[in-house]
C-alpha cells in the first residue's frame, strides 16, 4: 500500500498530486493546484512549479535558486486554513495555508495566502501574501498542547511553535 500524498490528502501520491504532475488530470480547483505545488516543492520538481505560475509572475530566471532552496529543506506537512472561491467554475481563488519545514536544522512554518486565477481555462499561481493573524485566526491555530500538524507526534509547543 502506498503512503498518502505529500499534500496531506488520504490518497496515494500517484492518484492525487502525481496524477496532476504527470498530466493525467488537471487541477480542478485552486486548492488542488496549491496542493500539487506543495508536493512539487517536496519533490523539488521545479519545472512543474514554474509551469504552474501565471505567465505574468513566473520567476523563470530564478529556477536554480528555487531548486537549490527546495532541495535544502525538509518538508513536514501542509495545513489548508481557508479557501475563498477557486472552485471549478470560478476564475479566481485564494488559498490560505501553512507549510511546515526544516531549514538549517530549524523548524519553520510558512504561512501564506495565495492568489490563483485561470489562464486559458487552467489554474495558475499568481502571487502570495503573508498575512498577520487576527484574533479569530490565532484561535484556529493548534493549541500549544495539541499534537503538531507536521506529524512529528510531539506537542505543538515542543515542535513547530519553537
N, C-alpha and C positions, 0 to 999 in steps of 0.2 A: 504494500500500500504506500502510495506517495504521500509526502508531507503536505500540509496545507500551503497555499500560495504565500509568498513573501508579504503580500499586501494585507494579510490578516483574514481573508475570506476562508471559509471552511471548504475549500475546493482545491484540488491538486493544481499546482502551477501550470501544468500542461493544458488544463481545461480552463483556467482562469486567465491570468495575465499572459501566460505563454501563448495562448491562442491569439491574443491581440498582438503580441510581439511578432509572431510568425505570419500575421496577416490572415490567419484562418477566419477571424472575425474582427469587427471594428468595435471600438469603444462606443457603446450606445449612449452613455451619459457622461457628463463632465467628471463625475466621481469615478467611473470606470477608467477614464483616461488618467486621472490623478493616481489611482491605484496602480495602473500599469506603468506609469512613470516612476513611482516609488520602487516597484520591482525592478525596473530597468536600472535605477541607481544601485540597488543591491547587487545586481549582476554586472555593473559597470558597462552597460550596453549604451554607450554614448551615441551611436548612430541613431538608435531609436529615440533617445531623449531629444536630440537635435531635430529629428524628423517630426516630432510632435509639438514643436514650438510654432507659434504664429510666424508667418513669413515676415511680419514687421518687427518682431522682437528676438528672432533667433540669433544667439551668440555664436555662430559657427566659427568665428575667428578665435574662440576660446576653447575649442574642442580638447586640446591637450591639457589645459588647466582643469577642465571639468572632469576629464578622465582620471587625471592624477588624484584629484580630491576624492572622487567616488571610490577609487581603489584604496585610498588611505584610511577610510573609515569602516567601522564595523556597524552594520545596521541592526538595530534591536527590535524595532516594531513600529507599527503605524496605527494611529487612532484618528478616525474621522470624527470631528467635533460637530460640524454643521454643514449642511449644503443648502444652497439657495438657487432656485431654478436649475438649469443644467440637465433637465430631463431630455428624453429622446426627441421631442418636437420643439424644444427651446432653441434659441440661437445663442444665448449667453448663459453662463452659470458661474457660481462661486463655490469653492470647497475649502472649508477651514479644517486644518489637520495639525496633528503633532506627530513628528517622526523622531524616535529616539535613536541615538547612535553614539559610538565611542570614537573619539578623535584624540590622538596623542595621549592615550590612557585616561581620558576624562570623559565621563558620560555627559551627554548634552541632549537637549530637546530643541528641535526646530519647530517653531510654531508659525504657521503661515496661513494666510487667506489667499488662495489662488484664484485668479480670474481666467476663465476659459471662454472661447467663442468658437463658432463653426466657420471654417473656410472650406468652400466647395462641398458643404454637407458633412464635413469631418471635424470632430472636436480637436482643438489645439490649445496649448497653454499659451497665455498672453503675458501674464505678469503675476507677481505675488507681493503681498504686503505683510508686515509683521505686526499684527495688532497688539495693542495694550489691552489687557483683560479688564473688563468691568467687574463689578462685584458678583453679578449673576454667573458670569463665565468662570470666575475664580472658584465659585462654589461647585461648578461642574467638573473641575479638575479632580484627580484622585486625591482622597484624603491622605494625609501623611502616613496613616496606619493601614491604608488599603494596599493590596498587592500591586506592585508596579506594572504598568501596562506593557513594559518591554518584554515581559515574560520570564524575567530572572527568577521569580519565586520569592524575591525579597520584598519587604515593605517599601512603599514609595519613598519614605523619608531616608531609608538606608541605600537607596538606589539612585534613580534618575533625579530626585529632588536635590541631591548633593551638588 
